Amino acid sequence: MVAALLVFLALAFVQSANGQTETQETGLAAVRLAHFSPDAPLLDLLVDGRLRLRDLNFTGLSSYLVIPAGEHELRIQPHRAPNQGDSTNVQAPEPFVISVTLEPGKYYTLVASGFFDPPPTQEQLGSLELSMTANTVATITGPRGYSNTATETATLSELFPGVYTVRAGKEGYKTASYEVEVRPNETAFLSIALQANSEGEPSEELPQVVGGNANLGLEWRKVQLQLYEDELTGFPPPGSAFVRVIHASPITPAVTVALARRGQNDEENNEPIITELTYPNEADYVPVEAGRVSFRLQGATGGQTLTELENLELHSGTIYTFYIVATRDDSFVSLIPTVDALLTGQP
């Protein structure tokens, strides 16, 4: 799954000047589906009760469906095997429904994100007990975006099972890292013992305190549908591309997207182009000079790099959307680029 996310690059060449004119003149609109629910099965799309798209998998982005403008019911449901619904022992999966009004000549992306499975019960969660001396700072990260801070002996409860990383430090002592496994309905114990610095040895940087001591992973978001309008009718400035970012990961906190480009002296220049973007919001399209660039996804508060998309070629006259997506179990974050439109006839 991780490898697939890294190499995934959806090229949806769906726009043309003739197509835009046709939809505007005939009162048509276009909508496509993006599947970013990490634990959902293959998804089908029904428009006003009619099946229009089937078997879209995680990180999949469909082609546009052209439909009449106006009010519609868009229904997303897990795809079932043939005759599965005929069995009295099998309950049909619950669909997800959104009512929308589509304008003539407009293009839209319907994003399905969040979790398909229900939230875990208390019996499926575990705890972690930390023992450490006074003035020790420990940061704890783990599955499903968990992030927390402890400054004294503490018990962290309602943790998803999995491996947690604990980084602990104290003024005048060496910083240490630990890994501890949390199991369902059990309490894991970790005793933190730090080694003092040698005489004259400089102190290491202390672990960074997570703002608000927030458990970012336990905010369980059920699958939800968000409709975004795709601005495909304008041209980027000459020599540039348009870039938009959509935050589609409920277990990833607010982020900053930085653009990195190497200069003539092979020095890398970093430029934040989007700041404090939260789930499930989108950032406006911004013009970016065409050429080879790297995109860095960073935490908006701590500034740590969550993922990086290196050496990507942005083409002049092209419109891109980047989706922030994370897997459920290991919280691996990806920044998935898609080509929304390749415009021709740019002056």
C-alpha positions in Angstrom: 0.0 0.0 0.0 2.8 2.4 0.9 4.7 1.7 -2.3 1.5 2.2 -4.3 0.9 5.6 -2.6 4.4 6.7 -3.4 4.2 6.0 -7.1 0.6 6.8 -7.6 0.1 9.6 -10.2 -3.4 10.0 -11.7 -3.5 11.8 -15.0 -7.0 12.9 -15.6 -6.9 14.7 -19.0 -10.5 15.6 -19.0 -10.6 19.2 -20.2 -10.7 20.9 -23.5 -11.9 24.2 -24.8 -14.5 22.5 -26.9 -15.7 20.5 -23.9 -16.1 23.6 -21.8 -18.1 25.4 -24.5 -20.4 22.4 -24.9 -21.2 22.1 -21.2 -21.9 25.8 -21.0 -24.2 25.9 -24.1 -26.1 22.7 -23.3 -26.6 23.2 -19.5 -24.4 20.3 -18.5 -22.1 19.8 -15.6 -19.4 17.3 -14.8 -18.5 15.4 -11.6 -15.9 12.8 -10.7 -15.3 10.7 -7.6 -12.1 10.5 -5.5 -11.8 7.5 -3.1 -9.7 8.5 -0.1 -11.2 6.4 2.7 -8.3 4.2 3.8 -10.4 1.3 5.1 -13.4 1.4 2.8 -13.8 -1.3 0.1 -14.4 -0.6 -3.6 -16.9 2.2 -4.0 -19.8 2.7 -6.5 -21.3 6.0 -7.4 -25.0 6.4 -8.1 -26.5 9.6 -9.5 -30.2 10.0 -8.7 -30.4 6.3 -8.1 -28.7 5.3 -11.3 -25.4 3.4 -11.1 -22.8 5.5 -13.0 -19.5 4.3 -11.7 -18.4 1.1 -10.0 -15.4 -0.5 -8.3 -13.3 2.6 -7.5 -10.5 1.6 -5.1 -8.5 3.6 -2.4 -6.6 6.5 -3.9 -8.6 6.1 -7.1 -9.8 9.1 -9.1 -12.5 8.5 -11.7 -13.0 10.3 -15.0 -15.6 13.1 -15.2 -19.2 12.1 -15.6 -21.2 14.6 -17.7 -24.7 15.1 -16.2 -27.4 17.8 -16.5 -26.9 20.8 -14.3 -29.2 21.3 -11.4 -30.1 19.4 -8.2 -28.9 15.8 -7.8 -28.6 13.1 -5.2 -25.1 11.6 -5.3 -24.9 8.2 -3.5 -21.7 6.4 -2.6 -22.0 2.8 -1.5 -19.5 -0.1 -1.1 -19.6 -2.5 -4.0 -21.1 -5.9 -3.1 -20.3 -9.2 -4.7 -23.1 -10.5 -7.1 -26.2 -11.8 -5.2 -24.7 -10.8 -1.8 -27.7 -8.6 -1.2 -30.0 -11.5 -1.7 -28.8 -13.3 1.4 -30.9 -12.8 4.5 -27.7 -13.3 6.6 -25.9 -10.4 5.0 -26.8 -6.8 5.7 -26.4 -4.4 2.9 -23.7 -1.8 3.6 -24.9 1.7 4.4 -24.7 4.2 1.5 -23.4 7.7 1.9 -25.6 10.4 0.4 -25.1 14.1 -0.5 -27.6 16.4 -2.2 -25.9 18.9 -4.5 -26.7 21.7 -6.9 -24.4 21.6 -10.0 -24.1 24.8 -12.1 -23.9 24.7 -15.9 -20.4 24.5 -17.3 -18.9 23.7 -13.9 -16.6 20.8 -13.0 -16.7 19.1 -9.6 -14.8 16.5 -7.6 -16.7 14.5 -5.0 -14.2 13.3 -2.3 -15.0 10.3 0.0 -12.8 10.4 3.1 -12.9 9.3 6.7 -13.3 5.8 8.1 -15.7 3.1 6.9 -15.3 0.9 9.9 -17.0 1.9 13.2 -14.8 3.4 16.0 -13.1 0.8 18.2 -14.6 -0.3 21.5 -12.8 0.0 24.8 -11.8 -3.6 24.6 -10.0 -3.0 21.4 -7.9 -0.1 22.9 -4.9 -0.2 25.2 -2.9 2.0 27.5 0.8 3.1 28.0 2.2 3.9 31.4 5.4 6.1 31.4 7.8 6.3 34.3 10.4 9.1 34.2 12.2 11.5 36.5 11.1 15.1 37.0 11.8 17.7 34.2 11.9 15.0 31.6 10.1 15.8 28.4 8.7 12.9 26.3 6.9 13.1 23.0 4.8 10.1 22.0 3.7 9.3 18.4 1.9 6.3 17.1 -0.8 4.7 14.9 -3.5 6.8 13.2 -1.8 10.1 13.7 -1.4 9.8 17.5 0.7 12.6 18.9 1.1 13.6 22.6 3.5 15.0 25.2 4.2 13.9 28.8 6.4 15.8 31.3 6.1 13.5 34.2 5.0 9.9 35.1 1.7 9.5 33.3 -0.7 6.9 31.9 -1.9 7.4 28.3 -5.2 5.7 27.8 -7.5 4.8 24.8 -4.6 4.0 22.5 -5.0 2.1 19.3 -3.0 -1.1 19.2 0.4 -0.8 17.5 3.9 0.4 18.0 4.5 3.8 19.6 7.7 5.8 19.5 8.7 7.7 22.6 11.4 10.3 22.4 12.6 11.6 25.8 15.1 14.3 26.9 16.1 16.4 29.8 18.5 19.4 30.2 22.0 18.1 30.7 21.1 14.5 29.6 21.3 12.6 26.3 18.1 12.3 24.3 16.8 8.7 24.0 14.2 7.0 21.7 12.2 4.0 22.6 9.6 1.8 20.8 6.9 0.1 22.7 4.0 -2.0 21.6 0.5 -1.4 22.8 -1.9 -4.3 22.8 -5.7 -4.4 23.0 -7.2 -4.2 26.5 -3.7 -4.2 28.1 -1.3 -1.7 29.6 2.2 -1.4 28.4 4.9 -0.1 30.7 8.0 2.0 29.8 10.6 3.1 32.3 12.7 6.0 30.9 16.3 6.3 32.1 18.5 9.0 30.6 22.3 9.1 30.5 23.9 12.3 31.7 26.1 14.3 29.3 29.8 14.1 29.8 31.6 17.1 31.2 31.7 19.8 28.6 29.4 17.9 26.2 26.7 20.2 24.8 23.1 19.4 25.5 21.0 17.9 22.8 17.8 19.5 21.6 14.9 18.6 23.8 11.9 16.8 22.2 9.4 19.3 20.9 6.2 19.7 23.0 3.1 19.0 21.0 0.7 21.9 21.3 -2.2 21.3 23.6 -1.1 17.7 24.5 -3.7 16.7 21.9 -4.4 13.1 21.0 -4.8 13.7 17.3 -5.5 10.1 16.4 -8.7 9.4 18.4 -10.9 11.9 16.5 -12.7 9.1 14.6 -14.4 10.6 11.5 -16.9 8.5 9.7 -16.9 8.5 5.9 -18.1 11.8 4.7 -18.6 13.3 1.2 -17.2 16.7 0.2 -17.9 18.4 -3.1 -15.2 20.7 -4.4 -15.6 22.9 -7.5 -12.7 22.5 -10.0 -11.7 25.8 -11.6 -10.8 24.6 -15.0 -11.9 27.5 -17.2 -9.0 29.9 -16.6 -5.4 29.9 -17.8 -2.4 30.0 -15.5 0.0 32.9 -16.1 2.5 32.4 -18.9 5.2 29.9 -17.9 3.2 28.8 -14.9 0.9 26.1 -13.6 -2.1 26.3 -11.2 -1.7 24.2 -8.0 -4.5 23.4 -5.5 -4.3 21.2 -2.3 -7.2 19.3 -0.7 -6.8 18.0 2.8 -8.4 14.5 2.8 -6.9 12.9 5.8 -8.8 13.1 9.2 -5.8 11.7 11.1 -3.4 14.3 9.8 -3.3 17.7 11.6 -3.1 21.1 10.1 -0.3 21.3 7.5 1.8 23.7 5.6 2.8 23.0 2.0 6.3 24.3 1.1 7.7 24.5 -2.4 11.4 23.7 -2.8 13.4 24.6 -5.9 17.1 24.5 -6.4 18.8 27.7 -7.5 21.8 28.4 -9.7 24.2 27.7 -6.8 22.5 24.4 -6.1 21.0 25.9 -3.0 17.4 24.9 -2.2 14.9 27.7 -1.7 11.9 26.9 0.4 8.7 28.8 -0.1 5.5 28.1 1.8 2.6 28.3 -0.6 -0.2 27.0 1.6 -0.3 27.4 5.4 -2.5 25.9 8.2 -4.7 23.8 5.9 -7.0 21.5 8.0 -9.2 18.6 7.2 -11.5 18.5 5.2 -10.7 21.9 3.5 -9.2 23.0 0.3 -6.7 25.7 -0.5 -7.3 28.1 -3.4 -5.4 27.5 -6.7 -2.1 29.3 -6.7 0.2 30.0 -9.7 3.5 28.2 -9.5 6.4 28.7 -12.0 6.7 25.7 -14.2 9.8 23.4 -13.9 11.2 20.8 -11.5 10.2 21.3 -7.9 9.7 19.4 -4.7 6.7 19.7 -2.4 7.2 19.3 1.3 4.2 18.6 3.6 5.0 19.9 7.1 3.1 20.1 10.3 1.6 23.6 10.7 2.7 23.8 14.4 5.9 21.8 14.7 7.2 22.2 11.2 8.3 18.6 11.0 8.2 17.1 7.5 5.4 14.6 7.1 6.2 13.6 3.5 8.0 15.0 0.5 7.3 14.7 -3.2 10.6 15.2 -4.9 11.7 16.3 -8.3 8.2 16.7 -9.8 7.9 18.3 -13.2 5.2 21.0 -13.3 4.2 21.8 -16.9 3.2 25.2 -18.1 -0.5 25.7 -18.7 -1.5 22.7 -16.5 -3.9 22.6 -13.6 -3.0 20.3 -10.7 -4.7 19.2 -7.5 -2.7 17.6 -4.7 -4.5 15.4 -2.2 -3.3 14.8 1.4 -4.1 11.2 2.2 -3.0 8.8 5.0 -3.3 5.1 5.6 -5.2 4.0 8.6 -2.9 1.6 10.5 0.5 3.2 10.1 -0.6 6.8 9.5 1.7 7.0 6.5 1.0 10.4 4.8 1.1 10.9 1.1 0.7 13.9 -1.1 -0.9 12.6 -4.3 -0.7 14.8 -7.4 -3.3 14.7 -10.1 -3.5 16.5 -13.4 -6.9 18.2 -13.6 -6.5 19.8 -16.9 -3.9 20.4 -19.6 -5.0 23.6 -21.3 -4.1 24.5 -24.8 -4.2 27.7 -26.7 -2.5 29.7 -24.0 -1.6 33.2 -25.2 
